[in-house]
């Protein structure tokens, strides 16, 4: 996703697959629980912003079923190519992948029951602007779900120079 003037420092495309598959194995169950509690159900129209290689979007598409739909967005053409290929390989029909960014998605305003992002806000230069864009996509009464990480929750004891540098970076 667009990170302002800063380049995206993590690998994308085929170089990112093993990292993103690992993140899904670690966080996937929690994500599924979170979305279930948030009210994900059959028939919903959902947007995922920052979909990466589409792992969560595929699961969501199964949950909304044939009567629902998922639009997954990412700024990386490489990620979207992998996501599209993987979805086609398993025959998913209610999922589309679009190129766009967190600030200007290009998606239709007021048209989604639920908008979701995972590990996106920690990578953008202006999280408030990204949240405003995501909120604008929701129908009245829609639900915005953002799952992210907080650098302030990372700690080590005793504090080391390496840890201090990690937080600075």
C-alpha positions as CSV (number, residue, x, y, z in Angstrom):
1,X,0.0,0.0,0.0
2,X,1.0,3.6,-0.5
3,X,3.3,4.7,2.4
4,X,3.6,8.4,1.5
5,X,7.1,9.5,0.4
6,X,8.7,6.4,2.1
7,X,9.4,3.3,-0.1
8,X,7.7,0.1,1.1
9,X,10.6,-1.7,2.7
10,X,9.2,-5.3,2.7
11,X,9.5,-7.6,-0.2
12,X,6.5,-8.0,-2.5
13,X,5.5,-10.6,-5.1
14,X,7.1,-14.0,-5.1
15,X,9.7,-12.8,-2.6
16,X,6.9,-12.0,-0.1
17,X,5.0,-15.3,-0.4
18,X,6.8,-17.2,2.4
19,X,6.5,-14.2,4.8
20,X,2.9,-13.6,4.1
21,X,2.1,-17.4,4.3
22,X,3.8,-17.4,7.7
23,X,1.8,-14.3,8.9
24,X,-1.4,-16.1,7.9
25,X,-0.4,-19.2,9.9
26,X,0.4,-17.1,12.9
27,X,-2.4,-14.6,12.9
28,X,-5.1,-16.3,10.7
29,X,-7.1,-17.9,13.5
30,X,-7.3,-14.6,15.3
31,X,-8.3,-12.7,12.2
32,X,-11.1,-15.2,11.5
33,X,-12.3,-14.9,15.1
34,X,-12.2,-11.1,14.9
35,X,-14.1,-10.9,11.7
36,X,-16.7,-13.4,13.0
37,X,-17.2,-11.3,16.1
38,X,-17.5,-8.2,13.9
39,X,-20.5,-9.7,12.2
40,X,-19.1,-11.2,9.0
41,X,-21.9,-13.3,7.5
42,X,-23.2,-14.6,4.2
43,X,-24.5,-12.1,1.7
44,X,-22.2,-9.2,2.8
45,X,-20.3,-7.0,0.4
46,X,-16.8,-6.6,1.8
47,X,-13.6,-4.7,0.9
48,X,-10.2,-5.7,2.1
49,X,-7.6,-2.8,1.9
50,X,-4.0,-4.0,1.6
51,X,-4.8,-7.6,0.7
52,X,-1.3,-8.7,-0.1
53,X,-1.5,-12.1,-1.8
54,X,-5.1,-12.6,-1.0
55,X,-5.0,-15.1,1.8
56,X,-7.6,-13.5,4.1
57,X,-9.7,-12.4,1.1
58,X,-10.1,-16.0,0.0
59,X,-11.3,-17.0,3.5
60,X,-13.7,-14.0,3.6
61,X,-15.1,-14.9,0.1
62,X,-16.1,-18.4,1.4
63,X,-17.8,-16.8,4.4
64,X,-19.9,-14.3,2.5
65,X,-20.8,-17.1,0.0
66,X,-22.2,-16.9,-3.5
67,X,-24.7,-14.2,-2.4
68,X,-21.9,-11.9,-1.2
69,X,-18.8,-10.4,-2.7
70,X,-15.3,-9.3,-1.8
71,X,-13.2,-6.6,-3.4
72,X,-9.5,-6.9,-2.4
73,X,-7.2,-4.0,-3.0
74,X,-3.4,-3.6,-3.0
75,X,-0.9,-1.2,-4.5
76,X,1.4,-4.0,-5.6
77,X,0.7,-5.5,-9.1
78,X,3.0,-8.4,-8.1
79,X,0.9,-9.2,-5.0
80,X,-2.3,-8.9,-7.0
81,X,-1.0,-11.2,-9.7
82,X,-0.3,-13.9,-7.1
83,X,-3.6,-13.3,-5.3
84,X,-5.6,-13.6,-8.6
85,X,-3.8,-16.7,-9.6
86,X,-4.3,-18.4,-6.2
87,X,-8.0,-17.5,-6.2
88,X,-8.5,-18.8,-9.8
89,X,-6.7,-22.1,-8.9
90,X,-9.4,-22.9,-6.3
91,X,-12.3,-21.6,-8.4
92,X,-13.4,-18.5,-6.3
93,X,-16.0,-16.5,-8.2
94,X,-17.1,-13.8,-5.7
95,X,-13.7,-12.2,-5.2
96,X,-12.0,-9.5,-7.3
97,X,-8.6,-7.9,-7.0
98,X,-8.1,-4.2,-7.7
99,X,-5.0,-2.0,-7.8
100,X,-5.2,1.0,-5.6
101,X,-3.9,2.5,-2.4
102,X,-5.1,3.2,1.1
103,X,-5.5,6.9,0.5
104,X,-7.3,6.8,-2.8
105,X,-8.9,3.3,-3.2
106,X,-10.9,4.1,-6.3
107,X,-13.7,2.0,-4.9
108,X,-17.3,3.1,-4.8
109,X,-18.2,5.2,-1.7
110,X,-21.0,4.0,0.6
111,X,-21.1,0.5,-1.0
112,X,-19.6,-2.0,1.5
113,X,-21.1,-3.7,4.5
114,X,-17.7,-4.2,6.0
115,X,-14.2,-2.8,5.2
116,X,-11.2,-4.7,6.6
117,X,-7.5,-4.2,6.8
118,X,-4.7,-6.2,8.5
119,X,-1.2,-4.8,9.2
120,X,-1.8,-1.8,6.9
121,X,-1.9,1.2,9.2
122,X,1.6,0.5,10.6
123,X,3.0,0.9,7.1
124,X,1.3,4.1,5.9
125,X,2.6,7.6,6.6
126,X,-0.8,9.0,7.4
127,X,-3.0,6.4,9.1
128,X,-5.8,8.9,9.8
129,X,-6.1,9.6,6.0
130,X,-6.3,5.8,5.3
131,X,-9.0,5.4,8.0
132,X,-11.0,8.2,6.4
133,X,-10.8,6.6,3.0
134,X,-11.8,3.2,4.4
135,X,-14.7,4.8,6.4
136,X,-16.0,6.5,3.2
137,X,-16.4,3.1,1.6
138,X,-18.9,1.9,4.2
139,X,-22.7,1.9,3.7
140,X,-24.6,3.6,6.6
141,X,-24.3,1.3,9.6
142,X,-21.4,-0.6,8.0
143,X,-18.5,-1.9,10.0
144,X,-14.8,-0.9,9.8
145,X,-12.3,-3.5,11.2
146,X,-8.6,-2.7,11.3
147,X,-6.2,-5.3,12.7
148,X,-2.8,-3.9,13.2
149,X,0.3,-4.1,15.4
150,X,1.6,-1.7,18.0
151,X,5.3,-1.1,18.3
152,X,4.7,0.1,21.9
153,X,3.7,-3.5,22.8
154,X,7.1,-4.9,21.9
155,X,9.6,-5.0,24.7
156,X,12.7,-6.8,25.9
157,X,14.3,-7.1,29.4
158,X,17.0,-6.1,29.8
159,X,16.8,-3.4,27.1
160,X,19.5,-3.8,24.6
161,X,21.0,-1.5,21.9
162,X,19.6,-3.8,19.2
163,X,16.1,-3.4,20.7
164,X,16.4,0.3,21.0
165,X,17.5,0.5,17.3
166,X,14.6,-1.8,16.2
167,X,12.1,0.6,17.8
168,X,13.9,3.6,16.2
169,X,13.7,2.0,12.8
